[in-house]
Amino acid sequence: MAQLKVQQRKSSIGCKANQRETLRSLGLKRIGDVVVKEDRPEIRGMVQTVRHLVTVEEVE
């Protein structure tokens, strides 16, 4: 199964509370943090919520 590599590129300061909580639930705490998550609809939805703060690439 494919995986997603998610990297936080911008700060969550000034963002809405649900966006900050989404970053935390993805496991991102600061700029430059990288996590690898399984490619599932739930994770895709979280990434969509904070798409302006992160970069995403697929990993095999």
N, C-alpha and C positions, 0 to 999 in steps of 0.2 A: 504494500500500500504506500502511496506517495505521502510525503511529509512536507510541511511548510516551514520555512525558516523566516521568522519574523524578527525584525530589528527596529528598535525605537530610534527615530531620527529627530524628533522634536520634543520639547518639554510639555508636560501636562499642565503647567501653570496657566491659569486663565481659562482652562477648558471646563466643560460641564462636569458635574459630579459623576454622572454615569460613564463618561469617557475615562475619567481617572480610575474608576472601579474596574472598567473593562481592561485597562492596561495592567492593573494589579492581578486580575484573574488570569490574564495571559502569562503572568510571571515577569513582567517588565517593570523595573523600578526606576531606571535612570537612562539618560541618553546613551546610546551605544550598546545597551543590553541586547543580547540575541537569545532567542529560544527556538527550539525545534518542536513543532507540534504535529500530531497526526492530522491529515487532511480530512476533516469531517465538517458537515454543515454547521455545527455549533461554532467551531473555530472560525470558519469562513464568515459567519455572522458577526463575531466579535471583531475580526479584522476589518470588516466593512464599517463598523461603528467608529473605529479609530484610524481609518485609512489615511487621513491627513497627517497623522503622527508617526506612522510606521512605513517600512518597506517590506515587501513580501516576495519570496521566490520559492519555487517548488524544488524539492530535493528528492532524488530517487532513493 
